[in-house]
Amino acid sequence: MKYECWALVPIKPRVLCKTRLATALSECQRIDIVRYMLRHVLQTLRATRGIDRVCIVSAERDEVPAEIAVLADAGCGLNACLDAALLSARAAGVTQLLVVPADLPLLHGDDVALLLDAGTRSRFALAPDRHDSGTNAICMDAALPLGFRFGDNSCAAHLAAARALGIAPALVRTDRLAFDLDSECDLSLLRERGYFAMT
């Protein structure tokens, strides 16, 4: 079987993204930032050696280029949609899968390479957020029967699920991978670094 690695980027319809920033940003500003982060994540993944295909998991294409596949989000919740996308990837012969959310504005190819290497060696690698509670990226053996557990305290839930399968998961920690944009505090930190200064 040909070795193949896919990266999945889940994202809601853009108007529903980052609603916790609604008091700090207009709807247009918020959608512009969401689109910027998605473009950045997709470009970073597409430029990373070892990833054969990048797909989004979403109910809409919006401004995503035609060469990037859209795996349908049927509205059954993030984890169920990712589980379905994993099944599609397996059916296509994928052996390694990355899941990288669209809200990582500092993501760099070196971070993705570290994650890929750790996932290849351990079969399951996870990048926690900077609070060690959320999951900012996963790289896993696509054959693992592990259901996704994004949501509250997902880092601990994913690690426990991997260990239950006899896997010793790898943790990948970089400042860039650990930073996701969720709150007004996060937005302020990014503006201090020169990001989104005009929004």
C-alpha positions in Angstrom: 0.0 0.0 0.0 1.3 3.5 -0.8 2.1 5.5 2.2 -0.1 8.5 2.4 -0.6 11.3 4.9 -3.6 13.6 5.0 -4.1 16.7 7.1 -7.6 17.6 8.0 -8.5 21.2 9.0 -12.0 21.4 10.6 -13.8 24.8 10.5 -17.3 25.9 11.0 -19.2 28.1 8.6 -17.2 31.4 8.8 -20.0 33.4 10.3 -20.2 31.0 13.2 -16.5 31.1 14.0 -15.0 32.9 17.0 -18.2 34.3 18.3 -16.6 35.0 21.6 -14.8 37.9 19.9 -18.1 39.5 18.9 -17.8 42.2 21.6 -14.3 43.2 20.4 -14.8 42.9 16.6 -17.4 43.6 14.0 -18.7 40.6 12.1 -16.7 41.5 9.1 -13.5 41.9 11.1 -14.1 38.6 12.8 -14.7 36.8 9.5 -11.6 38.4 8.0 -9.5 37.1 10.9 -11.0 33.7 10.6 -10.2 33.6 6.9 -6.7 34.9 7.4 -5.9 32.1 10.0 -7.4 29.4 7.8 -5.4 30.6 4.8 -2.2 30.6 6.9 -2.9 27.1 8.3 -3.6 25.7 4.9 -0.5 27.3 3.3 1.7 26.0 6.1 0.4 22.4 5.8 0.6 22.4 2.0 4.2 23.5 2.2 5.2 20.9 4.8 7.1 17.9 3.4 5.5 14.6 4.1 1.9 15.7 3.9 0.3 14.3 0.7 -3.1 16.0 0.8 -4.7 18.8 2.8 -8.5 18.9 3.2 -10.9 21.0 5.2 -13.8 19.5 7.1 -16.6 22.1 6.7 -20.2 22.8 5.7 -18.9 25.4 3.2 -16.0 26.1 0.9 -16.1 29.9 1.1 -12.8 31.2 -0.1 -10.8 27.9 0.1 -9.0 27.2 -3.2 -10.6 24.6 -5.5 -7.6 22.3 -5.3 -8.2 21.7 -1.6 -10.9 19.1 -1.0 -13.9 19.8 1.2 -15.0 16.9 3.4 -18.6 17.6 4.3 -19.6 18.6 7.8 -23.1 17.2 8.1 -23.8 19.2 11.2 -23.5 16.3 13.6 -20.8 17.9 15.8 -17.0 18.3 15.4 -16.0 14.9 16.7 -18.6 12.9 14.7 -17.6 14.8 11.5 -13.9 14.1 12.2 -14.6 10.4 12.9 -16.4 10.3 9.5 -13.6 12.1 7.8 -11.1 9.5 9.3 -13.2 6.7 7.8 -13.1 8.4 4.4 -9.3 8.8 4.7 -8.9 5.1 5.6 -11.0 4.1 2.6 -8.6 6.1 0.4 -5.6 4.2 1.8 -4.4 6.9 4.2 -2.0 5.6 6.8 -1.2 8.7 8.8 -3.6 11.5 9.7 -3.1 15.0 11.1 -5.9 17.1 12.5 -5.0 20.8 12.7 -7.6 23.4 13.7 -7.9 26.5 11.7 -7.2 29.0 14.5 -3.4 28.7 14.9 -2.2 32.1 13.6 1.5 31.4 14.5 1.7 27.9 13.1 5.0 27.2 11.3 6.2 24.4 9.1 8.8 23.4 11.6 6.1 22.8 14.2 4.2 20.6 11.8 7.4 18.7 11.0 7.9 18.0 14.7 4.4 16.8 15.1 4.7 14.5 12.0 8.0 13.0 13.3 6.6 12.4 16.8 3.4 10.8 15.4 5.4 8.6 13.1 7.5 7.3 16.0 4.8 7.0 18.6 1.7 6.3 16.4 -0.1 9.1 18.3 1.2 12.6 19.0 -0.7 15.6 20.4 0.1 19.3 20.7 -1.7 20.8 23.7 -2.8 24.4 24.0 -0.8 26.7 26.2 -3.1 26.0 29.1 -2.6 22.2 28.8 -6.3 21.7 28.5 -7.2 21.8 24.8 -5.9 20.0 21.8 -4.3 22.2 19.2 -3.2 19.4 16.8 -3.0 15.6 16.5 -0.9 13.3 14.3 -1.9 9.7 14.5 -1.8 6.3 12.8 -5.0 6.3 10.7 -5.7 2.7 11.7 -6.1 3.5 15.4 -9.7 2.9 16.5 -9.6 6.2 18.5 -12.7 8.4 18.4 -12.0 12.2 18.5 -12.6 14.0 21.8 -12.4 17.7 21.0 -14.1 19.9 23.5 -13.6 20.7 27.2 -10.4 19.1 28.6 -9.8 17.4 25.3 -6.0 17.1 25.8 -6.5 14.7 28.8 -9.3 12.9 27.0 -7.3 12.2 23.9 -4.2 11.1 25.9 -6.3 8.7 28.0 -7.9 7.3 24.8 -4.5 6.6 23.3 -3.2 5.0 26.4 -6.3 2.8 26.6 -5.2 1.4 23.2 -1.7 0.6 24.6 -0.1 3.6 23.0 2.4 5.8 24.7 1.4 9.2 23.3 4.0 11.9 22.4 3.4 15.5 23.5 4.7 18.1 21.1 5.1 21.5 22.8 6.1 24.7 20.9 5.0 28.2 21.6 3.6 28.6 18.1 1.6 25.3 18.1 0.3 26.1 21.6 -1.2 29.5 20.6 -4.8 29.4 19.4 -7.1 32.4 19.1 -10.1 31.9 21.3 -10.6 35.0 23.5 -10.2 38.7 23.6 -7.1 38.2 25.7 -5.6 36.1 22.9 -6.5 38.8 20.4 -4.7 41.4 22.5 -1.6 39.2 22.7 -1.6 38.9 19.0 -2.0 42.6 18.5 1.0 43.2 20.8 3.0 41.0 18.3 1.8 43.1 15.4 -1.0 40.8 14.2 -4.4 42.2 13.3 -3.4 45.6 14.4 -5.9 47.3 12.1 -8.9 45.2 13.3 
